[in-house]
Amino acid sequence: MSRSLSVVAVLVAALCFATTGTSRALAGVDADALSIGAARVLIGGALLGVIALVSRARRTASPAAVDSLPVRRGVPALVIVLVGAAGVLAYQPTFFSGTGLNGVAVGTVVALGSAPIVTGVLDSVLRRRRPSLRWSLATTVAIVGVVLVSGVVGDGSAAPTSLVGVAASVGAGASYALYAIASKMLLERGWTAPAAMGAVFGTAAVLSVPVLVSTSTAWLGTANGAALALWLGVVTVTIAYLLFGAGLRGLSPATVSTLTLAEPLAATVLGLVVLHEQLSAVSVAGLIVIAVGLALVAAPVRARSDGVSAPA
């Protein structure tokens, strides 16, 4: 897949992610956020796991495909999968804890803003690839846009910020970094995108069962609740992460994490169009700034004089 198609795949995945809030608002179910998150991971992860098993069976049936897989030494694949699954599971409670303690605006900004930064740092340490100057500039611009859209910039009357809440939100950003980099490591070992996503999210689905049963699941028995769970599982996990994995194959985790900042942009537009929400002038400016940041990181990479493209 070319770099341009990889960028498009990640942006469409971000659009799928962005429907989470709108779909929950339209469903109007009385459900705990932790319960919804666990059901989302269980359904979507299980489907990804099935897709991974089917993909593996087909590859096993083709000796040429199996023989072509590179043999890599180092960290066992099982450890990488478990670390990625832990990141998936940790994201939900840390994100919702952050938004619960500091409000949706501050919690979302810290979580989404820290994710590209933590991913870039971990990626440079673990994979020994320093983020490019363009990525750093684009990420900074996009994060500024997220701050503006969130409404954090106001009249100074906001409540004091909880340090525990900030730590939880940064934990959500770090959780994202864990499963993004773990998935990339599997892809670099020759795994297909469905296999990598299926292994990570399928494992997370199994581990999410006790979390789901520990919450009230009455909402799943209603028509709106079932529809919401299916939408979140199929669209915002299965389809979204198949696209995410396809894009991750051709891009660095740091670049992908910045591109997924398209999520708040798309979520805000959906809120305007579907939920008829209102936007301030500052928020409108934020949307434009996010778009500029995304355009910077999505632009084609110039080839060096030796004819080799710079790393994404």
Residue pairs with C-beta under 8 A, 6 or more apart in sequence:
1 9
1 246
1 247
1 249
1 250
2 250
3 250
3 251
3 300
3 301
3 309
3 312
4 300
5 250
6 246
6 247
6 248
6 249
6 250
6 251
6 312
7 247
7 251
7 259
7 298
8 247
9 243
9 244
9 246
9 247
10 243
10 244
10 247
10 248
10 251
10 256
10 259
10 260
11 259
11 262
11 294
11 298
12 243
13 240
13 241
13 243
13 244
13 247
13 260
14 259
14 260
14 261
14 262
14 263
14 266
15 262
15 263
15 266
16 235
16 236
16 239
16 240
16 243
17 236
17 240
17 260
17 263
17 266
18 262
18 263
18 264
18 265
18 266
18 267
18 270
19 231
19 235
19 236
19 267
19 270
20 232
20 236
20 267
21 267
21 270
21 271
22 267
22 270
22 271
22 274
22 275
23 228
23 231
23 232
23 236
24 36
24 228
24 232
25 275
26 274
26 275
27 224
27 225
27 227
27 228
28 224
29 219
29 222
29 224
29 225
29 228
30 219
31 216
31 219
31 225
32 215
32 216
33 92
33 96
34 92
34 93
34 96
34 211
34 215
35 212
35 215
35 216
35 217
35 219
36 219
36 228
36 229
36 232
37 92
37 93
37 96
38 92
38 208
38 211
38 212
38 215
39 212
39 217
39 220
39 229
39 232
39 233
40 229
40 232
40 233
40 236
40 237
41 88
41 89
41 92
41 201
41 204
41 205
41 208
41 233
41 237
42 205
42 208
42 209
42 212
42 233
43 205
43 229
43 230
43 232
43 233
43 234
43 237
43 238
44 201
44 205
44 232
44 233
44 234
44 236
44 237
44 238
44 241
45 88
45 201
45 202
45 203
45 204
45 205
45 206
45 208
45 237
46 202
46 205
46 233
47 233
47 234
47 237
47 238
48 194
48 197
48 198
48 201
48 202
48 205
48 237
48 238
48 241
48 242
49 198
49 199
49 201
49 202
49 203
49 205
50 198
50 202
51 194
51 198
51 238
51 242
52 194
52 195
52 196
52 197
52 198
52 199
52 202
53 198
55 192
55 194
55 195
55 198
56 195
59 65
59 66
59 192
59 195
60 66
68 190
69 189
69 190
70 189
70 190
72 188
72 189
72 190
75 185
77 186
77 189
80 182
80 185
80 186
81 182
81 186
81 199
81 200
81 203
82 203
83 178
83 179
83 182
84 178
84 179
84 182
84 183
84 186
84 199
84 200
84 203
84 204
85 179
85 200
85 201
85 203
85 204
85 207
86 175
86 178
87 174
87 175
87 176
87 177
87 178
87 179
87 180
87 182
88 175
88 179
88 200
88 201
88 204
89 204
89 207
89 208
89 211
90 171
90 172
90 175
90 178
91 172
91 175
91 176
91 179
94 111
94 168
94 169
94 171
94 172
94 175
95 107
95 111
95 168
95 169
95 172
97 165
97 168
98 106
98 107
98 110
98 111
98 165
98 166
98 168
98 169
98 171
98 172
99 106
99 107
99 108
99 111
99 169
100 107
100 165
101 107
101 162
101 164
101 165
101 168
102 110
102 161
102 162
102 165
102 166
102 169
103 158
103 159
105 150
105 151
105 152
106 150
106 152
106 158
106 161
106 165
106 169
107 165
107 168
107 169
108 146
108 150
108 169
108 264
109 146
109 147
109 150
109 152
110 166
110 169
110 170
110 173
111 169
111 170
111 172
111 173
112 143
112 146
112 173
112 261
112 263
112 264
113 143
113 146
113 147
113 173
114 169
114 170
114 172
114 173
114 174
115 172
115 173
115 176
115 177
115 257
115 260
116 139
116 142
116 143
116 254
116 257
116 258
116 261
117 139
117 143
117 173
118 170
118 173
118 174
118 176
118 177
119 173
119 176
119 177
119 180
119 181
119 253
119 254
119 256
119 257
120 131
120 135
120 136
120 139
120 254
120 257
122 177
122 178
122 181
122 253
123 129
123 131
123 177
123 181
123 184
123 252
123 253
123 254
124 130
124 131
124 254
126 181
126 185
127 181
127 184
127 185
127 252
127 253
129 252
129 311
131 252
131 254
132 310
132 311
134 296
134 297
135 252
135 254
135 255
135 258
135 297
137 296
138 258
138 293
138 294
138 296
138 297
139 254
139 258
139 261
139 293
139 297
140 293
141 289
141 292
141 293
141 296
142 258
142 261
142 289
142 290
142 292
142 293
142 294
142 297
143 261
143 293
144 286
144 289
144 293
145 261
145 265
145 286
145 287
145 288
145 289
145 290
145 291
145 292
145 293
146 261
146 264
146 286
146 290
147 153
147 286
148 282
148 283
148 285
148 286
148 289
149 264
149 265
149 268
149 283
149 286
149 287
149 290
150 264
150 286
151 280
151 282
151 283
152 158
153 282
176 257
177 253
177 257
179 200
180 248
180 253
180 256
180 257
181 253
182 200
183 196
183 197
183 200
183 244
183 245
183 248
184 248
184 252
184 253
186 195
186 196
186 199
186 200
187 193
187 196
187 245
187 248
187 249
191 199
193 242
193 245
193 246
193 248
193 249
194 242
194 245
196 245
197 241
197 242
197 244
197 245
201 237
201 241
219 225
219 228
220 226
220 229
244 256
244 260
247 256
247 259
248 256
250 312
251 259
251 312
252 311
252 312
255 297
255 312
258 293
258 294
258 297
259 294
259 297
259 298
261 290
261 293
261 294
262 290
262 294
264 290
265 287
265 290
265 291
265 294
268 279
268 283
268 287
269 287
271 277
272 278
272 279
279 287
301 309
301 310
301 312
302 309
302 310
303 309
303 310
304 310
